[in-house]
Each structure stands twice: as C-alpha cells, then as structure tokens.
Amino acid sequence: MSSSRVSVLCWTFVLILLRSAAFGQGSTATLSGSVRDEQTLVIPGAAVVIAGTENNFSRKVLTGSDGSFEMAGLLPGEYKLSFEMLGFNREDVQVRLEVNQRVRLDVVLKAGGVAQQVDVTMTVPLLHVSDAVVGEVIDQRQVAELPLNGRQFLELALLVPGAHTSHGAQMGDMSPLYWRPGQNSAITISGARPNSNVYLLDGTVNTDPSFNTFVISPPPDAIREFQIQTGTYTAELGAGTGQINVVTKSGTLKLRGSVYEYLRNSRFDAAEFTNPDELPPFSQNQFGGTLGGPARAGIFFFGGYEGPPHDAAHVQHHVRPGNGRAHRRLLRHGADLRSADDAREPIIQSGAADQCDESAVCSYAV
C-alpha cells in the first residue's frame, strides 16, 4: 500500500482462535498461584480449571508437589476458575486478565464433608507483585467511549503518565518519505524520542524499521485494549524506550457486529474569525463496521473495515506582483514587497491551478 495520498484506507483483520494455538509474545497473560488448606499446608494434586466467559475456551492443570500452578498464554478477557480437591469444598473465582499481565492467585480451600461451592470475584490488583513493569493499560471501555479526533487510537496513549505529544517525521505530514496524514505517531515516552518506541500488534512486531512508527493502524472498534509501558519492561518485548502493545478483539460465542459512520463537514462549521467570507472546504467521513462470532467448534473469527479518513482542502491567499497597474496599486496601498522571491511564487503548490484577480491576490487550494 502506498503511503502517499491514500484515498481509501481498508483494514481487515481475521483472528482465528484454536485451543492448541501458540500465541505471540507480549500479547497474552500468565496466571499462577498456589492452593492451600486452612492450616496453610499445600494441597498437591488439586484440579484447577479455567474457562472463558466469552467463548468455550477451557484448560485444566493439577497443582504440583508444592501446591503451585501456572497457566501461560491466556488471551485478555474475563475468566472463571474452579478449584477442586477431594475432601474440600469447591471454590470458584472470577478474574479479569489484561494484556501482558502476570497475576498471582493464592487460594485457600476449606475442608468439608458435604459438597459446597464458594464463589469469589477477584479484581485486578493495583500493585504488580510479579514484575516491576511501569505503565498502564487502556481498556476496552476507554477505547470505545473516549472521544478521538480522527479516530486515531494512539491519542489515548496520552492518558498514561510520562507520555506526551512530540514532533518530527513521525507526525506523518512533515517528511515526504513518511507521508501519512491523520496517522500521527509522534509520541514521546519517558522523555525519549518518538523513534525510540516499539509497536506490537497481537504479539507480532508492528514497527516501521525506517521511522519506528506503527505499520498497521487498526480502527478503535477492532481494538480490545492496549498497553503502554514506560519503563522496566520484561525482556521478551525487545528493544525500545516505550512499548505500545495492542491486542485486537476476537470472536465470541454469539454473532456480534457493529456499523458506524462519523461525519464532519465544513457546511456545518461556523465561519473563521480571520476569514469570515470564505470557509475552507473540509470533509471527514469515516465509516466502517465489525463482525465476529463462532465459525465452528473451537474456532472463532473477527473482522473489521474502516473507510477513508478525510478529504480536506485548505485555502491560502498570497500576494504577488501582476501587471504594471496592479503593481502600482499595491504600492499605493503600502504593500510590502521587500522579498521579491517570496512574492513571486506561492508558498505551497499542490497541483491546483492558481486564480489571480486584478489586485494580484491569488488563491491556492492545498
């Protein structure tokens, strides 16, 4: 896909989830812990079953001789865990896992002769006890509900402490070698340059090797959540000062989808203070949709499409000498012609024909 003047932006992504699939690094969560009795003695051989609430994913492990267990490669989402052992009451725990999160869960089973069940809801701990990662996760609710100018998901990274806007070729509208208007990825994290960031998409590298910007920019409706790490990240994420780790949505047990259209047009705008007579034409019409659901047993799909971001034209007025009569008129009105080179040609040319009147005032559409 050409990076210059793209009229239609189409992004389609299909996620197939198999029970035995191997997931990419950095995009999954790890759940570990131990099972003990009321006397804090370890319980080896206890059954630990995890099941997804949005799909039919399930996995079963047994605690080791030290009563510990570990489950790796879990996609972000809501899960239900069950702990069972003969002679003890069953305990169910609801837990929510985030992208690249390491959660430790220690469970105490109570002895019981009659079959009983205890339900526990666990919230995500505010303090990470398994690692020293510094950062924050922008969850699905923030992605869906917070306003975005141009629907650029990376603007939400500014909510994380230590991240702020920057400048340079990563802005997408300064260098002809990286021309992506509307896809500004000039984000400074922890005071580093914008080209020090690393972008991941579902565990795979999504970084442009030339400018260290993202390659694929998924629409917000296709993003489940993403994580911004500002320091002391784990080794599997690779090099870079800032880590932007994006996880897309996956299909669920039910067929679900969405259709949207976001419209901005200069016909609905008020006149500018500096140019009340003429309003520069501007049209931003972003449309698309998503669809996901089950394909067959153990297989799910999800896809998304988004149309062109915008079509805008900015009108600028420049003065240049015309014929002799127009030149004398400009001098009578005190026009400043100290720089003949600047006045002779327009500052910006984009292929649009110039239109000059008798007063030597020309308009150029960019």
Secondary structure, DSSP 4 states (H G I P E B T S, - for coil): --SSS-S-----------TTPPPPTTSSEEEEEEEE-TTS-B-TT-EEEEEESSS--EEEEE--TTSEEEEEEEPSEEEEEEEE-TTB-EEEEEEEE-TT-EEEEEEEPPB-SS--EEEEE-PPPSS-SS---EEEEE-HHHHHHS--TTS-GGGGGGGSTTEEE--SGGGSSSBTTB--TT----EEETT--GGGEEEEETTEE-B-TTT--BS----GGGEEEEEEEEES--GGG-S-SEEEEEEE----SS-EEEEEEEEEEGGGSPPPSS-TT-PPPEEEEEEEEEEEEEEETTEEEEEEEE----EE--EEEEE---SHHHHHHHHHTT---S-HHHHHS-S---SPPPEE-TT-EEEEE-
